[in-house]
Amino acid sequence: MTSRIVVVTQGMVDEEVVREMAPAGFELVIAKPGSPDWAPAMNGADYLVGFADMLVKDELFAISPKLRLVQVLSAGYDRADLGAARRAGVPLCNNGGANSNAVAEHALLLMLAVSRQLIKQHANVAAGRWRGNAPPRLHELRDRVLGIIGIGTIGKKVARLAQVFGMRVHYYDIARLPEETEDALGVRFRLFRELLRTSDIVSLHVPLNASTTGLLGAEELALLKPSAILINTSRGPVVDETALHRILADGRIRGAGLDVFDQEPPPADNPLFTLDNVVLTAHMAGPTQDSNIGRLRNAFDNVQRMERGETPLWIAPELL
């Protein structure tokens, strides 16, 4: 019997691209959760592929008796009920770093946008104010100290890109790199609080879990230099958003570039929206047209690995 792959795109990937990338010899079903076709599609599904971590609950496995793999297209899977996956005996795999280059580029984009007051400059020029009431105070990245928290796949790529701009890169991670790896990457380890105190720009690249939720609270944010910039392309709850708003509003740090929020989408009255020293994007660091191809490539490769009886790659470590 032909194995069935159910793909959930959430509008992030064109269905035409999915069909072009899908491996031969499988039944491909593109389905929308909650639609009348969803339960029948999952009833015969061997593999679930997509932006689907929020679907991983006991209810999913109850309607999917044949399911062998949940392959998410995102790097994070913090919305998944890993207990439900464990009880069902179904592995959950992430995208294997397929969006790492996109996220790394976006982190640098936010660093530049905040340092050069890009949004304010655009608003002034578009409104006919040219340079506004006063020329903006702009800063370069060269010779700045970048402190990376989380030196995984994305963090390493951020380090390499930052060095192209002439930045000096320090990092903190609970899994410290071997000295030879630090030398090859051109980074230096710093203790967590030391990194916060000494960095000109702090960029977050950690997964969201029990140990990283609220990693930067009011006490940690208070350690940042008055001239510091905070960049978050990881997950919103890694930072205490209320404390961050307070320190930004008081001018106790220079600014922030945020791609993620506590609540997504954020409510219309989110106080961060009132500040002119933040640059905000809609959790769009990862999903470029280029990275979407890589996500699908990794996903369908994992499906074929399982079909051949091999162990899939990138299983969530909590399930190992």
N, C-alpha and C positions, 0 to 999 in steps of 0.2 A: 504494500500500500504506500502511496506517495505521501511523504511527510509534508505537513502544512506549516508555513511561516505566516504569522499574523503580524503585520507592521502597523504601528501607531505613529503617525507623523506629527500630530498636533499642529499642522500647518507650517512646521519649521523646514520640512524638506518636500520638494516637489514630487508628486506621485510618479511622474514620468522618470525622474532620476532613480527612484526606488525600483521601478520595473526594469530599468536598464542595468542596474547593479545586481539585481537578484540572481542567485545561482540557478543554473538549469537543473531540472529534475525534481523541483519542489512545487507544491501548490502555494501560490502567493495570494494572500488576502490582505487588503488594506482596509482596516476597520476603525470606526470611531467609538471609543468607550461611551456607554450610555445609550447608543443607538439600538434600534430593534435588531440589527445584524450582529451586535457585539457578542452576546452570549452564544449564539449558534456558531460564530466564527471561532470562539475560544474553546467550545466544546470539542472541536476536532483539532485544536492547535498543538503542535509539537514544540514550536518555538515562538516566543513573543519578542519582537524587536521594536524599539522605539524610545521616545521620551516618555518612559512608562514607570519610573520608580514610584510615583504616587499611587499606582494601581496595585502595587505588590502588597496585598492583604490576604487574609484567609478567604475572603469572598472570591478573589481571583482564582485561587487554586481549587475552590469548590466547583467552579464552572469550567475548569480546565483539567480534567482527569488525566490527559495525555501529556501535559506540559513537561518538557525536559530542560528548558533553559529560558531564563529571562535575561535578555541582552539589551541593556539600556544604551542609548546613544549619548548620554551625558557622562561627564566625568564623575559628578557627585551622584549619590543615591540616598541622601539623608532623609528623603520622604518615604523610603521603602520600609515596610515592616519586615525586618530581617528574621524576626522570630517566626513569622508566617512562612517565609521561604525555607527556613530550617525545618519547620514541622512538615512541610510538603516534600522536603528533600530535593528541592529545585535550586540549582546554583543561579546566582545573579552576578552578571559581569558588567563592568563599565566599558567605556569606549576606548580603553587602552591608550589614552593620551592623544587621540586623534584631533582634539581641539586645542592642544597645548600651545602650538605656534600662534593660533588666533588669540588666545587669552594673553599670551606674553606680549604680543603686539599691542593689544588693547591696554594693558597695564602701562606700557611706554606712552601710548597715546594720551592716557589720562595724566601721566606725569608732565608731559609737554603742555597739555591743555591748561592745567592748573598753573604751571610755572609761567606760561606766557599769557595768562588771563584771556584765553582764546574766546570764550563765550562773551565776556564783557566787550572785548574788542569788536567782535562781529556785531553785537547789538548796537554799539556806538556808531559804527560805519553805516549799518543798514538804516539807522534812524537819522542819518545826516549830521551826526555830531562829530564826525571824524575821530578825534582822540578824546572825546568827552570833555569834561570840565578840566581835566588834568591828564597829562600823559600817564598811562598805567606803569606800575613798577613791575618790570619783567625780569625773569631769572633764567639762567642757562642750566643745563644738566651737567655739563662738564665740571669735573673735580668735586661734584657733590658725592656724599656718602649715601649709597642706597642700602638699606637694611631689609633683607628679604626674610620673612618669617614663613618657613616651609620651603625646603630646597628639593622638592620632588621634581617630576618631569617639567612642570610649568615653571617652577622657581629657577631651575637651571637655565631654561631658555630666556627668562627675564634677565638673569645674570649676564648671559652672553650678549644680548641686545644692549643692555645698559653699558657694557664695556665699550661697545662701538661708539657710544656718545661720550666716552671718556670718564665714566663714573667709576668710583671705587666701591666695590661690592662686599658687604658683610652679610652674614646670615645667622639665623638661629633655627635649629630643628632638634627635636628630641632624638632623631637618628642622625648623629653627627657624621659627617663625611670623613673617610680616611684622608690623611694629610696629602697623599699623592693625588687624590681626586680634587682636593681643594686647590692644590698647585696647578693642576691641569685646567681647572675651571676658573682660576684666578679669583677665588673668594676666600674670606677668612671668617672663622667662627667667632661669634660673640655671645655672651650670656644674654638671656632674654631682656632683662631690664637694662643691661649695658647697651644693647642694640637700640632700644627705645630712646635712651638718653643721648646717644651719639650720632644717630642717623639724620640726614637731611630729608630723606624720603623713606618712608616705611611702606613696604608692599606686602600684602597678605596673600599667601598661597597654600592654605591648609584646608583639609576637608572639614566638614562640620560633623562633630561628634561630641560626646560628653566632655571630653578634655579641652575642646576648642570653643565651645559655646561660652560667650562672654569672656573670651581670652583677653580682649582689650576693654576693660572697664574704666571707670572714672580714675582710679588710682594709676593704672597703666598709661592712660592717655595724658595724665598730668606730667608724666616723665618726658614727653616729647618736647623738643626745642620749640620756642616761639616761632621759629622760621620753618618748622617742619611741615611736610605734606604727607597725608595718609592716603594710600591707595588700597581699595578693597575690590578685588575681582573674584573672591572666593565665595563666601556666603555671608549674608547680612548679619545673622546672630553671632558671628565671631566677634563683632564689636557691639558694645552697648550703645545703641543708636541715640538714646536720650542724652547720655554723657557726651557723645560725639557732637551732637547739636549744640550743647551748652558750651563746649570748649571752642567750637568754630564761631559761634555767635559772639563770644567774649573776645575773639581775636587772639586766643592763647596759642593757636597754631596758624600757619599761613593759609592752609586750605586742605581740601580733600577731593579725591576723584573716586566716585562710588558707582559700581555697576550692579550692586546687590543691596537689598534692604531687609529689615526684619520681616516685613509683610510685603508680599509681591502679588499683584501690583500694590504699591504703597497708596494709602488713602490720600485724597485730594488735599487734605489739610496737614500733610506731613510737614513739620516745621523746617526741615532741610530745604524745602522748596523756596523758602523766603530768603535764603542766604546767597550772597554774590561771590563767596569764596569756595564754592563747591561746583564740580562738574559731575552731572548725573547721566547715566545711561541705563537702559532697561534690561539688565541681565542679558546683554547681547555681546559679551566679550567672545564667547565661544562659537556661536552658530553663524559662521560665514559660509558662503557657497562652497568654498574650498574645503573647509573642515567637515562639512556635511558629507562630502564624498569619502573622506577618510573614515568618518564614523560608520558609514554604511559598509565600507570595505572591511573594516575590522569586525563589524557585527556579522556579516554574512560569512566571513572566514571562520568565525567561531561556530556558527551554525554548522558549517561543513565539517569542522573538526569533530563536533559531537556526533554528527551523522556517521562519521567514520569510526566512532567508538573511542575517540581520543578525549583527553581532558581539555576543556576550553581554557583559554587564556583570560587573565584579568578578573578572576573570581574575587568578589568582595572578601577581603581578608577575615572579616568577622565570621564568615561562613566556613572557613577552612579548619 
